[in-house]
Amino acid sequence: MRLIQFENTNGQRQVGLIEGDTVQVVQRTGSTRELALAAIAAGHGLQDEVLSRGTLPGPDYAELLEAGRVLPPLDHEDPAHCLISGTGLTHLGSASTRDKMHQQKARDESTMTDTLRMFQWGIDGGKPATGEVGAQPEWFYKGDGGIVVRPGAAFPSPSFAEDAGEEPELAGLYVIGQDGQPYRLGFALGNEFSDHVMERRSYLYLAHSKLRACSYGPELRVGELPTDLTGTSRIVRDGQLLWEKPFISGEQNMCHSFDNLEFHHFKYAQFLRPGDVHIHFFGTATLSFADGVKAQPGDRFEISLSEFGAPLVNGLQVREPSFAVGGVKAL
């Protein structure tokens, strides 16, 4: 089952079930969060909740996307109650890279960078046995719901940014139930969007480099995922393909299990506030930046994976400075 949130011609929010080229509108439903909380209260899954409410024929899906009326597939009416976070160093990358790492570790672990050391911890212990605690991954904060850009819209890149690069990833979408239990609704395509030049200066700048906009969707894929997924990430400039590369994901291609990554996020009590929404990015092994590409305003990022339906498309624009040096006022 694949779900979207969208605005109808009157500007009202609705939830839709994707069936081919059409949208079936879920009756009496204004948001995916509302749908999820009702499913939790009823003690059944999201799919059962949709079936119990029923659907009616809705608008053409392509027309919704073209008009920019598709919203992120899960959000919160108060952006402060939607936390955007992620984990890095989670995907295996090429076999040659892994071999090189193993050889380096065998020579002298003290010569490894902190990045390689943390990656090795994931390889060694990122997929623990059921019920056991595995290696802790890299974790980062991106922002709250205010940084989320809807599918089809352009990323605002701050004027002080040194880079504005895509990161094609899977994102987990969660709601915290009234019982304080996190519930995963499913997964969506994501563009985590970061400043890779800043991050390259020093890994201690990672936190700064992640404080950028992001996007996910347009569809929420309900249920478990195949373990081996291959999609495509591309950049289009002036109507011409500038760069394209496959990206892989799914647990078969990761050094951490989803269960392990979720545990190390939700083990913190402050992330278990009833009613809150969490969007968590699971990392990538594919970046145009690694191939020497520098995105510029007007470029279009396209991330596609057949199991997730329509591609996630976003543009790029530069935002003018909104805060000046010395701009803090004393009271």
C-alpha positions as CSV (number, residue, x, y, z in Angstrom):
1,M,0.0,0.0,0.0
2,R,1.3,3.5,-0.9
3,L,-0.2,6.6,0.6
4,I,0.1,10.4,-0.1
5,Q,-1.1,13.6,1.5
6,F,-2.3,16.3,-0.9
7,E,-4.3,19.5,-1.1
8,N,-7.6,19.4,-3.0
9,T,-8.7,22.3,-5.2
10,N,-10.2,24.0,-2.1
11,G,-6.8,23.9,-0.3
12,Q,-8.1,21.2,2.1
13,R,-5.7,18.4,3.2
14,Q,-6.6,14.9,2.2
15,V,-5.0,11.4,2.3
16,G,-4.9,9.3,-0.9
17,L,-4.3,5.7,-1.7
18,I,-2.3,5.3,-5.0
19,E,-3.8,2.9,-7.5
20,G,-2.0,3.1,-10.8
21,D,-2.4,6.6,-12.2
22,T,-5.2,7.6,-9.9
23,V,-5.7,8.6,-6.3
24,Q,-8.4,7.0,-4.2
25,V,-9.3,9.5,-1.4
26,V,-9.5,8.0,2.1
27,Q,-12.8,9.1,3.5
28,R,-13.1,11.3,6.6
29,T,-9.3,11.7,6.9
30,G,-7.4,15.0,6.9
31,S,-3.8,13.7,7.6
32,T,-1.7,10.6,7.7
33,R,-0.9,11.3,11.3
34,E,-4.6,11.3,12.2
35,L,-5.0,8.0,10.3
36,A,-2.0,6.5,12.2
37,L,-3.2,7.6,15.7
38,A,-6.6,6.1,14.9
39,A,-5.1,2.8,13.8
40,I,-3.0,2.7,17.0
41,A,-6.1,3.4,19.2
42,A,-8.0,0.7,17.4
43,G,-5.2,-1.8,17.8
44,H,-4.7,-2.6,14.1
45,G,-2.4,-1.6,11.2
46,L,-2.5,1.4,8.9
47,Q,-3.8,-0.7,6.0
48,D,-6.8,-2.0,8.1
49,E,-7.6,1.6,9.1
50,V,-7.7,2.7,5.5
51,L,-9.9,-0.2,4.6
52,S,-12.3,0.5,7.5
53,R,-12.7,4.1,6.4
54,G,-13.1,3.3,2.7
55,T,-12.1,5.3,-0.3
56,L,-13.7,7.3,-3.1
57,P,-12.3,8.1,-6.6
58,G,-10.0,11.1,-6.5
59,P,-7.9,13.3,-8.8
60,D,-5.3,12.3,-11.4
61,Y,-2.0,11.6,-9.6
62,A,0.2,13.2,-12.3
63,E,-1.9,16.3,-12.3
64,L,-1.5,16.6,-8.5
65,L,2.3,16.3,-8.8
66,E,2.5,18.8,-11.7
67,A,0.4,21.3,-9.8
68,G,2.6,21.0,-6.7
69,R,-0.3,20.0,-4.5
70,V,1.3,16.8,-3.1
71,L,2.5,17.2,0.5
72,P,5.1,15.2,2.4
73,P,3.4,11.9,3.2
74,L,3.6,12.4,7.0
75,D,3.9,15.6,9.0
76,H,2.6,17.4,12.1
77,E,0.3,20.4,12.2
78,D,2.8,22.0,14.6
79,P,6.3,21.7,12.9
80,A,8.0,21.9,16.3
81,H,6.6,18.4,17.0
82,C,8.2,16.8,13.9
83,L,11.8,15.8,14.5
84,I,14.1,15.3,11.4
85,S,17.2,13.2,12.1
86,G,19.4,10.7,10.5
87,T,22.2,8.2,10.7
88,G,25.4,8.0,8.5
89,L,28.0,5.4,7.7
90,T,25.3,2.8,7.3
91,H,25.8,1.5,3.8
92,L,28.5,-0.8,2.7
93,G,29.6,0.8,-0.5
94,S,31.8,-1.0,-3.0
95,A,33.5,-4.3,-2.2
96,S,36.9,-2.9,-3.0
97,T,36.4,-0.2,-0.3
98,R,35.5,-2.7,2.3
99,D,38.5,-4.9,1.4
100,K,40.8,-1.9,1.7
101,M,39.3,-1.1,5.1
102,H,39.8,-4.7,6.4
103,Q,43.4,-4.7,5.2
104,Q,44.1,-1.4,6.8
105,K,42.6,-2.6,10.1
106,A,44.7,-5.7,10.0
107,R,47.8,-3.5,9.6
108,D,47.2,-1.0,12.4
109,E,43.9,0.1,13.7
110,S,45.5,3.3,15.2
111,T,46.1,4.6,11.7
112,M,42.4,4.6,10.8
113,T,40.4,7.8,10.7
114,D,37.5,8.2,13.1
115,T,35.2,7.8,10.1
116,L,36.6,4.5,9.1
117,R,36.7,3.3,12.7
118,M,33.0,4.0,13.1
119,F,32.2,2.4,9.8
120,Q,34.2,-0.7,10.9
121,W,32.2,-0.8,14.2
122,G,29.0,-1.0,12.0
123,I,30.4,-3.8,9.9
124,D,31.4,-5.8,13.0
125,G,28.3,-5.2,15.2
126,G,25.6,-3.3,13.3
127,K,23.4,-6.3,12.8
128,P,23.1,-8.0,16.2
129,A,21.1,-11.1,17.0
130,T,17.4,-10.5,17.9
131,G,17.1,-8.9,21.3
132,E,20.7,-7.8,21.5
133,V,22.1,-4.3,21.3
134,G,24.3,-3.6,18.4
135,A,27.0,-1.0,17.5
136,Q,25.9,2.6,17.9
137,P,25.8,4.4,14.6
138,E,26.7,8.0,13.7
139,W,23.6,10.2,14.5
140,F,22.7,13.7,13.5
141,Y,19.9,16.3,13.9
142,K,18.6,18.1,10.8
143,G,15.8,20.2,12.2
144,D,12.1,20.2,12.9
145,G,9.2,20.1,10.4
146,G,9.9,23.7,9.3
147,I,12.9,22.5,7.2
148,V,10.8,20.1,5.1
149,V,10.3,21.0,1.4
150,R,7.3,19.4,-0.3
151,P,7.8,17.1,-3.3
152,G,8.3,19.1,-6.4
153,A,9.4,22.3,-4.6
154,A,12.9,23.8,-4.6
155,F,15.4,23.5,-1.7
156,P,16.3,26.9,-0.2
157,S,20.1,26.9,0.3
158,P,21.4,29.6,2.7
159,S,23.7,32.2,1.2
160,F,26.5,31.1,3.6
161,A,26.4,27.5,2.3
162,E,29.5,26.2,0.6
163,D,27.7,23.4,-1.2
164,A,24.1,22.3,-1.9
165,G,24.2,18.6,-2.6
166,E,21.7,15.8,-2.8
167,E,21.7,12.6,-0.7
168,P,19.4,9.9,-2.0
169,E,18.2,7.9,0.9
170,L,15.4,5.9,2.5
171,A,13.6,7.6,5.3
172,G,11.6,5.9,8.1
173,L,8.3,7.6,9.1
174,Y,7.1,7.3,12.7
175,V,4.4,8.4,15.0
176,I,4.6,8.2,18.8
177,G,1.4,6.7,20.2
178,Q,-0.3,7.8,23.3
179,D,1.3,4.9,25.1
180,G,4.8,6.4,24.4
181,Q,5.6,3.6,21.9
182,P,7.1,4.5,18.5
183,Y,5.2,3.1,15.5
184,R,6.7,2.9,12.1
185,L,4.2,3.7,9.4
186,G,6.6,2.7,6.6
187,F,9.3,4.2,4.4
188,A,9.6,7.0,1.8
189,L,12.2,8.1,-0.7
190,G,14.3,10.9,0.8
191,N,16.7,13.7,-0.3
192,E,18.6,14.5,2.8
193,F,20.4,17.5,1.2
194,S,23.6,18.6,2.9
195,D,26.7,20.9,2.6
196,H,29.4,18.4,1.6
197,V,32.2,21.0,1.3
198,M,31.7,22.1,4.9
199,E,31.6,18.5,6.0
200,R,34.8,17.7,4.1
201,R,36.7,20.5,6.0
202,S,36.4,18.5,9.2
203,Y,34.1,15.7,10.4
204,L,33.5,18.0,13.4
205,Y,31.5,20.2,11.0
206,L,29.1,17.4,10.3
207,A,26.5,18.9,12.6
208,H,26.6,22.3,10.8
209,S,26.5,20.6,7.3
210,K,23.3,18.8,8.2
211,L,21.3,21.9,9.2
212,R,19.7,22.3,5.8
213,A,16.3,21.7,4.1
214,C,15.3,18.2,3.2
215,S,12.5,16.4,1.3
216,Y,10.8,13.0,1.4
217,G,8.0,11.3,-0.5
218,P,6.0,11.8,-2.5
219,E,4.7,8.4,-1.3
220,L,4.6,6.5,2.0
221,R,5.2,2.8,1.4
222,V,3.4,0.9,4.1
223,G,4.9,-2.4,5.4
224,E,8.3,-4.1,5.3
225,L,10.9,-3.5,2.5
226,P,12.7,-5.8,0.2
227,T,16.2,-6.4,1.5
228,D,17.9,-5.4,-1.8
229,L,16.8,-2.2,-3.4
230,T,18.4,-0.3,-6.4
231,G,17.3,3.1,-7.5
232,T,18.6,6.0,-9.5
233,S,19.8,9.5,-8.5
234,R,20.2,12.1,-11.2
235,I,20.7,15.8,-11.7
236,V,19.1,17.7,-14.6
237,R,20.4,21.1,-15.6
238,D,18.8,23.3,-18.3
239,G,16.7,20.3,-19.4
240,Q,19.8,18.1,-19.9
241,L,21.0,15.2,-17.9
242,L,24.1,16.4,-15.9
243,W,24.8,13.4,-13.7
244,E,23.2,10.0,-13.0
245,K,24.2,7.1,-10.9
246,P,22.5,4.1,-9.2
247,F,22.0,4.1,-5.5
248,I,21.5,0.9,-3.4
249,S,19.8,0.4,-0.1
250,G,17.9,-2.2,1.9
251,E,19.4,-4.2,4.7
252,Q,21.4,-6.5,2.3
253,N,23.4,-3.5,1.3
254,M,23.8,-2.0,4.8
255,C,26.1,-2.7,7.7
256,H,23.3,-1.8,10.2
257,S,19.9,-3.4,10.5
258,F,16.9,-1.1,10.6
259,D,16.1,-2.5,14.1
260,N,19.5,-1.4,15.3
261,L,19.3,2.1,13.9
262,E,15.8,2.5,15.3
263,F,16.8,1.3,18.7
264,H,19.7,3.8,18.9
265,H,17.3,6.7,18.0
266,F,14.3,5.8,20.1
267,K,16.3,4.7,23.2
268,Y,16.3,8.4,24.2
269,A,13.3,9.2,26.3
270,Q,12.9,12.7,24.9
271,F,12.0,11.1,21.5
272,L,9.0,9.3,22.9
273,R,6.6,12.2,23.4
274,P,3.1,11.0,22.6
275,G,1.7,12.4,19.3
276,D,5.1,13.5,17.9
277,V,6.2,12.7,14.4
278,H,9.8,11.5,13.6
279,I,11.4,11.4,10.1
280,H,14.7,9.5,10.2
281,F,17.1,9.2,7.2
282,F,19.0,6.0,6.9
283,G,22.1,7.1,5.0
284,T,23.5,6.6,1.5
285,A,26.5,5.5,-0.4
286,T,25.9,7.6,-3.5
287,L,26.7,11.4,-3.9
288,S,27.2,13.5,-7.0
289,F,29.7,15.5,-4.9
290,A,32.0,12.5,-4.8
291,D,32.1,12.7,-8.6
292,G,33.1,16.4,-8.6
293,V,29.6,17.7,-9.3
294,K,28.6,21.1,-7.9
295,A,24.9,21.8,-8.0
296,Q,23.7,25.3,-8.9
297,P,20.5,27.2,-8.7
298,G,18.0,25.9,-11.2
299,D,19.2,22.4,-11.1
300,R,16.7,19.6,-10.6
301,F,17.3,16.6,-8.3
302,E,15.5,13.4,-9.2
303,I,15.5,10.3,-7.0
304,S,13.6,7.2,-8.1
305,L,13.1,3.7,-6.9
306,S,10.3,1.5,-8.5
307,E,9.1,0.1,-5.2
308,F,8.2,3.6,-4.1
309,G,6.1,4.8,-7.1
310,A,6.6,8.3,-8.3
311,P,10.1,9.8,-8.1
312,L,11.0,12.5,-5.6
313,V,11.9,15.7,-7.5
314,N,13.2,18.9,-6.1
315,G,14.8,22.1,-7.4
316,L,17.5,24.3,-5.9
317,Q,17.4,28.0,-5.1
318,V,19.6,30.3,-3.0
319,R,18.1,32.2,-0.1
320,E,19.2,35.7,0.7
321,P,20.8,36.4,4.1
322,S,18.2,36.7,6.8
323,F,20.4,37.2,9.8
324,A,23.3,39.6,10.2
325,V,26.5,39.4,12.2
326,G,25.8,41.1,15.5
327,G,22.0,40.6,15.0
328,V,21.3,39.3,18.4
329,K,19.7,42.1,20.6
330,A,20.2,42.3,24.3
331,L,17.2,42.9,26.5
